[in-house]
């Protein structure tokens, strides 16, 4: 008996063309072009899902830098002070605090400033 592939083939075609819906020109309707574009699109989506994490972190850093500069210090000095004061908040949380609660961020900046100042005094007295 002869085996027909029509059901499986049509399913496969429909799956690719569904993913290619909305593509420019024939890439959305012709199977060969749709397959190529879908493969490329899925590759790019995979890569950019990983890039997105770095982009978000970069955004937090930019926000923290702006907020720290409003308090009269640079981002690197602020983060140094936060670490020396043993404040265990990550950049995401610090960024949210800077946006939603500027008063608390001002207090954090003051704590960071004091932590940097005390460390400098301790280092200065050891010499």
C-alpha positions in Angstrom: 0.0 0.0 0.0 1.2 3.5 -0.9 1.9 5.9 2.0 0.8 9.4 1.5 2.4 12.3 3.4 -0.3 14.9 2.7 -1.5 15.2 6.3 2.0 15.5 7.9 3.2 17.7 5.0 0.3 20.1 5.3 0.7 20.3 9.0 4.3 21.2 8.7 3.6 23.8 6.0 0.8 25.4 8.0 3.1 25.6 11.1 5.8 27.4 9.1 3.4 29.7 7.3 1.7 30.5 10.6 5.0 31.6 12.1 5.7 33.6 8.9 2.4 35.5 9.1 2.9 39.3 8.6 6.3 39.0 6.9 7.0 41.4 4.0 6.4 40.3 0.4 6.5 36.6 -0.4 8.2 35.7 2.8 4.8 35.3 4.4 3.2 33.2 1.7 5.9 31.1 -0.2 7.0 28.1 1.7 10.7 28.1 0.8 11.2 31.8 1.6 9.0 31.5 4.7 11.1 28.7 6.0 14.3 30.6 5.5 13.0 33.7 7.2 11.4 31.8 10.1 14.7 30.1 10.8 16.5 33.4 10.8 13.8 35.1 12.9 13.9 32.3 15.5 17.7 32.5 15.7 17.6 36.3 16.2 14.8 35.9 18.8 17.0 33.4 20.7 20.0 35.7 20.7 18.0 38.8 21.7 16.3 37.0 24.6 19.8 36.8 26.1 20.8 40.3 25.1 17.6 41.7 26.8 19.0 40.8 30.2 22.1 43.0 29.7 19.9 45.8 28.2 17.7 45.8 31.3 20.8 45.9 33.6 22.2 48.8 31.6 18.9 50.7 32.1 19.1 50.2 35.9 22.7 51.5 35.9 21.7 54.6 33.9 18.8 55.3 36.3 21.1 54.8 39.3 23.7 57.1 37.8 21.2 59.8 37.3 19.8 59.5 40.8 23.2 59.4 42.4 24.3 62.5 40.4 21.3 64.3 41.9 22.7 63.4 45.3 26.1 64.8 44.3 28.0 61.6 43.7 28.9 59.3 40.8 27.4 55.9 40.2 30.7 54.1 40.9 31.1 56.0 44.2 27.5 55.3 45.2 27.8 51.6 44.5 31.2 51.5 46.3 29.6 53.1 49.3 26.6 50.7 49.2 28.9 47.7 49.2 31.1 49.1 52.0 28.0 49.8 54.1 27.0 46.1 53.6 23.6 47.1 52.0 22.5 44.0 50.1 20.3 45.5 47.5 20.7 44.7 43.9 20.7 47.3 41.1 17.1 46.5 40.2 15.9 47.3 43.7 18.0 50.4 44.0 16.7 51.6 40.7 13.1 51.0 41.8 13.8 52.9 45.0 15.3 55.8 43.1 12.2 56.1 41.0 9.4 55.4 43.4 10.8 56.6 46.7 13.4 59.5 46.3 13.5 60.1 50.1 14.7 56.6 50.8 17.2 56.9 48.0 18.5 60.1 49.5 19.0 58.2 52.8 20.8 55.4 51.0 23.1 57.9 49.3 23.9 59.5 52.6 24.7 56.1 54.1 26.9 55.3 51.1 28.7 58.7 51.5 29.4 58.0 55.1 30.7 54.5 54.4 33.1 55.9 51.8 34.2 58.6 54.2 34.8 56.3 57.2 36.8 53.9 55.0 39.0 56.8 53.8 39.6 57.9 57.4 40.5 54.4 58.5 42.9 54.0 55.5 44.4 57.4 56.2 45.1 56.7 59.9 46.9 53.3 59.2 49.7 55.0 57.3 
